Amino acid sequence: MAITTTKSLFLRGLIDSLPFLLVASPFGLLFGVLAAEAGLNVLEALAFSLAVFAGAAQFTALQLLQENTPLLIVLTSALAVNLRMGMYSASLTPYLGGAPMWQRACAAYMTVDQSYALSIVKFEDEPEMTTSQRMAYFFGTTSVIAPSWMIATVIGAWVGAQIPASWGLDFVLPLAFLAMIGPMLRTPAHMVACFVAIVASLPATLMPHNLGLIVAGLAGMMAGAQTELWLEQAAERSKAKQETAP
Amino acid sequence: MSTFDQTSLWIVIIGMALGSFALRFAFIGFIGGRQMPDWLMRHLRYTAVAILPALVTPLVAWPSPTGGETSLPHLAVAALTFAVGYLTRNVLWALLSGAFGFLLLFLLG
């Protein structure tokens, strides 16, 4: 009986993840195309997607590599984009931390925006789920997304190799990032972080080796964190005022 | 577009693979349920939303297809893509408007 529910939860996760295919596949294609434009062959593009499996960070590294940025800065910037995976991992730990080590290691590799977003909602809504049921659901959410990310990369790399450089595809990368950023701006603090990073990034380009990216990014992070703190304090003050009012 | 050598590429791929896995595994594998300091979590929340715009802005302000010359059409397409993403809260619509804008740039330019 328990096996049946585990299996059906895997399927449930798989079905819930299908709408995300519409997003993951175009981005995978795009990564393949841009990787090919940057001079990577199909195998290298696939190895990139297979080993890293994190869209935004892959795009970041690709762009910085082409600007002849020192490798340490390429890695720091790309991993900074991926820091949110650490947050996802932290917030999934109370739900999945009890699973065997090999499952946790697989789950770590499979932690992406889509699997996290679906799973955390499911786990919060259904607290009676067991750890193995949760794992089944979690793996279900990535069982289609992960292979399609790889396949899309390969197709993109293959197609990209046929596209002449004169098409100016370089400009597609900032557009892809802009498409990702819009929906991320959920709170005023997110908007402040984004705005400060934008303003800081222009003069920061004067710094050597693309170091300005990290400086502008840090400025944005600090601005966002500080805004969050201020908004929380303001909310508490107005709450305290209401409570003391006659 | 400048090129980079194979060694750099593989260092980046392997470094990112290890680094990304470490980030994802750190908590679920080692730290377990222990709490992270609030100030750290508060900053981590804004990494992607700060780093990505910082990366994009110079690429939009000085686009490479024009050889780094600031260009109103490129700015307009970037603004359109961003605005659609923000207003619809949907990456797909934003991506489609970006593709549409890029097509316009391609046909007009």
Chai-1 contact restraints between the chains, C-beta under 6 A:
chainA,res_idxA,chainB,res_idxB,connection_type,confidence,min_distance_angstrom,max_distance_angstrom,comment,restraint_id
A,L22,B,L92,contact,1.0,0.0,6.0,A-B,restraint_1
A,V23,B,V91,contact,1.0,0.0,6.0,A-B,restraint_2
A,V23,B,L92,contact,1.0,0.0,6.0,A-B,restraint_3
A,P26,B,L95,contact,1.0,0.0,6.0,A-B,restraint_4
A,G39,B,T3,contact,1.0,0.0,6.0,A-B,restraint_5
A,F48,B,I13,contact,1.0,0.0,6.0,A-B,restraint_6
A,A51,B,I13,contact,1.0,0.0,6.0,A-B,restraint_7
A,A51,B,A17,contact,1.0,0.0,6.0,A-B,restraint_8
A,V52,B,M16,contact,1.0,0.0,6.0,A-B,restraint_9
A,V52,B,A17,contact,1.0,0.0,6.0,A-B,restraint_10
A,V52,B,S20,contact,1.0,0.0,6.0,A-B,restraint_11
A,A54,B,S20,contact,1.0,0.0,6.0,A-B,restraint_12
A,A61,B,V12,contact,1.0,0.0,6.0,A-B,restraint_13
A,L65,B,F4,contact,1.0,0.0,6.0,A-B,restraint_14
A,Q66,B,M1,contact,1.0,0.0,6.0,A-B,restraint_15
A,N68,B,S2,contact,1.0,0.0,6.0,A-B,restraint_16
A,L71,B,S8,contact,1.0,0.0,6.0,A-B,restraint_17
A,L71,B,I11,contact,1.0,0.0,6.0,A-B,restraint_18
A,V74,B,V12,contact,1.0,0.0,6.0,A-B,restraint_19
A,L75,B,G15,contact,1.0,0.0,6.0,A-B,restraint_20
A,A78,B,M16,contact,1.0,0.0,6.0,A-B,restraint_21
A,L79,B,G19,contact,1.0,0.0,6.0,A-B,restraint_22
A,A80,B,T47,contact,1.0,0.0,6.0,A-B,restraint_23
A,A80,B,I51,contact,1.0,0.0,6.0,A-B,restraint_24
A,V81,B,A48,contact,1.0,0.0,6.0,A-B,restraint_25
A,V81,B,I51,contact,1.0,0.0,6.0,A-B,restraint_26
A,N82,B,S20,contact,1.0,0.0,6.0,A-B,restraint_27
A,N82,B,L23,contact,1.0,0.0,6.0,A-B,restraint_28
A,L83,B,L44,contact,1.0,0.0,6.0,A-B,restraint_29
A,L83,B,T47,contact,1.0,0.0,6.0,A-B,restraint_30
A,R84,B,A48,contact,1.0,0.0,6.0,A-B,restraint_31
A,M85,B,L23,contact,1.0,0.0,6.0,A-B,restraint_32
A,M85,B,R24,contact,1.0,0.0,6.0,A-B,restraint_33
A,G86,B,L23,contact,1.0,0.0,6.0,A-B,restraint_34
A,M87,B,L44,contact,1.0,0.0,6.0,A-B,restraint_35
A,S89,B,R24,contact,1.0,0.0,6.0,A-B,restraint_36
A,S89,B,F27,contact,1.0,0.0,6.0,A-B,restraint_37
A,S89,B,I28,contact,1.0,0.0,6.0,A-B,restraint_38
A,A90,B,F27,contact,1.0,0.0,6.0,A-B,restraint_39
A,T93,B,F27,contact,1.0,0.0,6.0,A-B,restraint_40
A,T93,B,I28,contact,1.0,0.0,6.0,A-B,restraint_41
A,T93,B,G33,contact,1.0,0.0,6.0,A-B,restraint_42
A,P94,B,G33,contact,1.0,0.0,6.0,A-B,restraint_43
A,G97,B,G32,contact,1.0,0.0,6.0,A-B,restraint_44
A,R104,B,I28,contact,1.0,0.0,6.0,A-B,restraint_45
A,R104,B,G29,contact,1.0,0.0,6.0,A-B,restraint_46
A,A108,B,R24,contact,1.0,0.0,6.0,A-B,restraint_47
A,A108,B,F25,contact,1.0,0.0,6.0,A-B,restraint_48
A,A108,B,I28,contact,1.0,0.0,6.0,A-B,restraint_49
A,T111,B,R24,contact,1.0,0.0,6.0,A-B,restraint_50
A,G168,B,P65,contact,1.0,0.0,6.0,A-B,restraint_51
A,D170,B,S64,contact,1.0,0.0,6.0,A-B,restraint_52
A,F171,B,P63,contact,1.0,0.0,6.0,A-B,restraint_53
A,F171,B,P65,contact,1.0,0.0,6.0,A-B,restraint_54
A,V172,B,F102,contact,1.0,0.0,6.0,A-B,restraint_55
A,P174,B,V56,contact,1.0,0.0,6.0,A-B,restraint_56
A,P174,B,L59,contact,1.0,0.0,6.0,A-B,restraint_57
A,P174,B,V60,contact,1.0,0.0,6.0,A-B,restraint_58
A,L175,B,T81,contact,1.0,0.0,6.0,A-B,restraint_59
A,L175,B,G98,contact,1.0,0.0,6.0,A-B,restraint_60
A,F177,B,L52,contact,1.0,0.0,6.0,A-B,restraint_61
A,F177,B,V56,contact,1.0,0.0,6.0,A-B,restraint_62
A,L178,B,V56,contact,1.0,0.0,6.0,A-B,restraint_63
A,L178,B,A78,contact,1.0,0.0,6.0,A-B,restraint_64
A,L178,B,T81,contact,1.0,0.0,6.0,A-B,restraint_65
A,L178,B,F82,contact,1.0,0.0,6.0,A-B,restraint_66
A,A179,B,T81,contact,1.0,0.0,6.0,A-B,restraint_67
A,A179,B,G85,contact,1.0,0.0,6.0,A-B,restraint_68
A,A179,B,V91,contact,1.0,0.0,6.0,A-B,restraint_69
A,A179,B,A94,contact,1.0,0.0,6.0,A-B,restraint_70
A,A179,B,L95,contact,1.0,0.0,6.0,A-B,restraint_71
A,A179,B,G98,contact,1.0,0.0,6.0,A-B,restraint_72
A,I181,B,L52,contact,1.0,0.0,6.0,A-B,restraint_73
A,I181,B,P53,contact,1.0,0.0,6.0,A-B,restraint_74
A,G182,B,F82,contact,1.0,0.0,6.0,A-B,restraint_75
A,G182,B,G85,contact,1.0,0.0,6.0,A-B,restraint_76
A,G182,B,Y86,contact,1.0,0.0,6.0,A-B,restraint_77
A,G182,B,A94,contact,1.0,0.0,6.0,A-B,restraint_78
A,P183,B,G85,contact,1.0,0.0,6.0,A-B,restraint_79
A,P183,B,R89,contact,1.0,0.0,6.0,A-B,restraint_80
A,P183,B,V91,contact,1.0,0.0,6.0,A-B,restraint_81
A,M184,B,V49,contact,1.0,0.0,6.0,A-B,restraint_82
A,L185,B,Y86,contact,1.0,0.0,6.0,A-B,restraint_83
A,H190,B,V49,contact,1.0,0.0,6.0,A-B,restraint_84
A,A193,B,Y46,contact,1.0,0.0,6.0,A-B,restraint_85
A,A193,B,V49,contact,1.0,0.0,6.0,A-B,restraint_86
A,A193,B,A50,contact,1.0,0.0,6.0,A-B,restraint_87
A,C194,B,V49,contact,1.0,0.0,6.0,A-B,restraint_88
A,C194,B,P53,contact,1.0,0.0,6.0,A-B,restraint_89
A,A197,B,A50,contact,1.0,0.0,6.0,A-B,restraint_90
A,A197,B,P53,contact,1.0,0.0,6.0,A-B,restraint_91
A,A197,B,A54,contact,1.0,0.0,6.0,A-B,restraint_92
A,I198,B,P53,contact,1.0,0.0,6.0,A-B,restraint_93
A,I198,B,T57,contact,1.0,0.0,6.0,A-B,restraint_94
A,S201,B,A54,contact,1.0,0.0,6.0,A-B,restraint_95
A,S201,B,T57,contact,1.0,0.0,6.0,A-B,restraint_96
A,S201,B,P58,contact,1.0,0.0,6.0,A-B,restraint_97
A,T205,B,P58,contact,1.0,0.0,6.0,A-B,restraint_98
A,L213,B,A54,contact,1.0,0.0,6.0,A-B,restraint_99
A,L213,B,L55,contact,1.0,0.0,6.0,A-B,restraint_100
A,A216,B,A54,contact,1.0,0.0,6.0,A-B,restraint_101
A,G217,B,A50,contact,1.0,0.0,6.0,A-B,restraint_102
A,G217,B,I51,contact,1.0,0.0,6.0,A-B,restraint_103
A,G217,B,A54,contact,1.0,0.0,6.0,A-B,restraint_104
A,G220,B,A50,contact,1.0,0.0,6.0,A-B,restraint_105
A,M221,B,H43,contact,1.0,0.0,6.0,A-B,restraint_106
A,M221,B,Y46,contact,1.0,0.0,6.0,A-B,restraint_107
A,M221,B,T47,contact,1.0,0.0,6.0,A-B,restraint_108
A,M221,B,A50,contact,1.0,0.0,6.0,A-B,restraint_109
A,G224,B,Y46,contact,1.0,0.0,6.0,A-B,restraint_110
A,A225,B,R42,contact,1.0,0.0,6.0,A-B,restraint_111
A,A225,B,H43,contact,1.0,0.0,6.0,A-B,restraint_112
A,E228,B,R42,contact,1.0,0.0,6.0,A-B,restraint_113
